[in-house]
């Protein structure tokens, strides 16, 4: 098993929404970019929702998220994972969660947490939620944008992810 580590949070101090994945896959780790797998639907969905040019560089896409009030991070800071990108191959006993207490102190305007898939949500519930402010944040799991989650079409995922824009509009 290989030791892997996530990336720092991509967030401005006034962010209102935090999108959480589990931990980057092999393509993302190799590219040093969130959601770098070419078949992952995350960036095409964000491009649609935020009117981002899909051909723009990664740094411009990240900036668009930040300016929209959206922060991006992972639940897991580090862990061991078999030689794959699959969440199922994460050694659950090796998980170290990111410092969410510190994150929320430096990002006090976060009102919504959106989980990119079931693993992110379940991992957060097990390793983080007891340590943070229960009841002060709205939690919602969205369908995973991973190519491994093929049970839904891109259009179905996009419709589910539109809740981000509704949440931002309420702020």
C-alpha positions in Angstrom: 0.0 0.0 0.0 1.1 3.5 -0.8 0.9 6.5 1.5 -0.9 9.4 -0.1 -1.7 12.9 1.0 -4.4 15.4 -0.1 -3.9 18.9 -1.3 -4.4 22.1 0.7 -7.8 23.6 0.7 -8.6 26.0 -2.2 -10.6 28.7 -0.5 -10.9 32.4 0.1 -11.7 33.5 3.7 -15.2 34.6 2.8 -16.2 31.2 1.2 -19.8 30.2 1.9 -19.8 26.6 0.5 -17.3 23.8 1.0 -17.2 20.9 -1.4 -15.5 17.9 0.0 -14.1 14.9 -1.8 -12.5 11.9 -0.1 -8.8 12.1 -1.3 -7.4 12.7 -4.7 -7.1 9.8 -7.2 -3.9 8.9 -9.0 -4.5 11.3 -12.0 -5.1 14.2 -9.6 -2.1 13.3 -7.5 0.1 13.1 -10.6 -1.2 16.4 -12.0 -1.3 18.2 -8.5 -4.9 19.2 -9.3 -8.3 18.5 -7.9 -10.4 16.2 -10.2 -7.8 15.8 -12.9 -9.1 12.6 -14.3 -10.3 13.4 -17.8 -13.5 11.5 -17.4 -14.4 13.0 -14.0 -17.5 15.2 -14.3 -16.5 17.7 -11.6 -15.0 20.4 -13.8 -17.6 20.0 -16.6 -20.3 20.4 -14.0 -18.6 23.5 -12.5 -18.1 24.9 -16.0 -21.8 24.6 -16.7 -22.9 26.0 -13.3 -20.5 28.9 -13.1 -20.1 29.6 -16.8 -16.4 28.7 -16.8 -14.7 28.2 -20.1 -14.0 24.4 -20.0 -10.8 25.0 -21.9 -9.4 27.5 -19.3 -6.4 26.5 -17.3 -6.8 24.8 -13.9 -5.8 28.0 -12.0 -8.6 30.0 -13.7 -11.1 27.3 -12.8 -10.0 27.4 -9.2 -10.2 31.2 -9.2 -13.8 31.0 -10.6 -14.8 28.7 -7.8 -13.2 30.9 -5.1 -14.8 34.1 -6.5 -18.2 32.4 -6.5 -17.8 31.7 -2.8 -17.0 28.0 -3.2 -14.1 26.3 -1.4 -12.7 22.9 -2.4 -11.0 20.3 -0.1 -10.9 16.7 0.9 -11.9 15.0 4.1 -8.8 12.8 4.3 -5.4 14.5 4.8 -3.5 11.3 4.4 -4.0 7.5 4.2 -2.7 4.3 2.7 -4.3 3.2 -0.5 -3.7 0.1 -2.7 -2.3 1.0 -6.1 -5.6 2.4 -7.5 -7.8 5.5 -7.3 -10.7 3.7 -5.8 -12.1 4.8 -2.5 -12.8 1.2 -1.6 -9.0 0.6 -1.7 -8.3 3.1 1.1 -7.0 1.4 4.3 -9.6 2.8 6.8 -7.2 2.3 9.7 -4.7 4.7 8.2 -7.0 7.7 7.7 -5.9 11.0 9.1 -8.6 13.7 8.6 -7.9 17.2 7.6 -8.0 20.0 10.3 -11.7 21.1 10.0 -11.8 22.9 13.3 -9.0 25.1 12.1 -10.5 25.5 8.6 -13.9 26.7 10.0 -12.2 29.1 12.3 -10.4 30.8 9.4 -13.5 30.4 7.1 -16.4 31.5 9.4 -18.9 32.2 6.6 -19.2 28.5 5.5 -22.8 27.6 5.8 -23.1 24.5 3.5 -21.0 21.4 3.1 -21.5 19.4 0.0 -20.0 15.9 -0.2 -18.8 14.7 -3.6 -20.1 11.2 -3.1 -20.9 8.7 -0.4 -17.3 8.0 0.7 -16.6 11.6 1.4 -19.8 11.9 3.5 -19.2 8.7 5.5 -15.6 9.4 6.1 -16.5 12.9 7.3 -19.2 11.5 9.7 -16.8 9.0 11.1 -13.6 11.0 11.5 -14.6 14.6 11.7 -18.2 15.4 12.5 -18.0 14.8 16.3 -15.2 17.4 16.5 -17.1 20.3 14.9 -20.1 22.5 15.4 -23.2 20.2 15.1 -26.2 21.9 13.8 -24.5 25.0 12.5 -23.8 23.7 9.0 -26.1 22.3 6.3 -24.8 19.0 5.0 -25.7 17.4 1.7 -24.3 14.5 -0.3 -24.2 14.9 -4.0 -23.6 12.2 -6.5 -20.0 11.4 -7.0 -18.5 13.0 -10.1 -16.0 10.1 -10.4 -16.0 8.1 -13.6 -16.4 5.0 -11.3 -19.9 6.3 -10.5 -21.5 5.3 -13.8 -25.0 4.7 -12.5 -25.9 8.3 -13.4 -25.5 10.2 -16.6 -23.7 13.5 -16.7 -27.0 15.3 -17.1 -28.4 13.6 -14.0 -25.4 14.6 -12.0 -25.5 18.1 -13.3 -29.2 18.5 -12.2 -28.3 17.2 -8.7 -25.3 19.6 -8.4 -27.5 22.6 -9.3 -28.3 22.8 -5.5 -24.9 24.7 -5.2 -26.2 27.6 -7.1 -29.5 27.6 -5.2 -27.5 27.6 -1.9 -25.3 30.5 -3.1 -28.4 32.5 -4.1 -29.9 32.2 -0.6 -26.7 33.7 1.0 
